[in-house]
Amino acid sequence: MSFDNYTRNWDTDERINRAKIISNDIINSIDNGEEINYSLFLMKARKFEYCKERVS
């Protein structure tokens, strides 16, 4: 899945901040004992991985 259109205009700091927000959102969902919507979880995880890759 490509997120180039989603992140095209982001600079490195924005990519890092978005990755932090996405990862914190995933962690908070788990910590709050929320029922995990796995398709949404995977989408967020992919966005996080994409942001992380684009920064490195």
N, C-alpha and C positions, 0 to 999 in steps of 0.2 A: 504494500500500500504506500503510495507516495503522498507526502504532505507538502510538496514543493509549493503548490498554490497557497496552502495554508500559512506557510512560514516565509514566503518569498521576500517580504520586506523587513523581516526581523534582523536586527544586528545581533552580535554575539551575546551581549548582555540580556537582550530580550529573550533569546533562546534559552539562556541559563535560567532566567526568572520563570519562564513558562514551564520548563522542565521541573523546577522546584515546586511550582504550584500544582502541577499534575501529580507528582509523586506524593506530595502532602495530602492531596485529595484522596488518593488511593489508600494511603496509610490511615487517614482519619476515618474512612469508611469501614476499614477493618477494625480499628480500635473502638469504634462506636457500636460494633456488633451488628451493623446493618447487613441485611441479606445482600449478598454480592450478585450484581447483575453481571455475569461473566462476559457478555458481549461488550458492555460498556467498559468493564475493567480492561479487557484486551485492547479496546480502542485507545484508552488512556495510556496503557503501557506502551503501545506502539508509538504514540505521539511523544512520550517521554524518551523512548529509545531513539527516535528520529531527531529530536532536539539535541540529545546528548551526542549523537554521531556528527551532526552538523557543526557542533562547537569544536570537537576534537580535530 
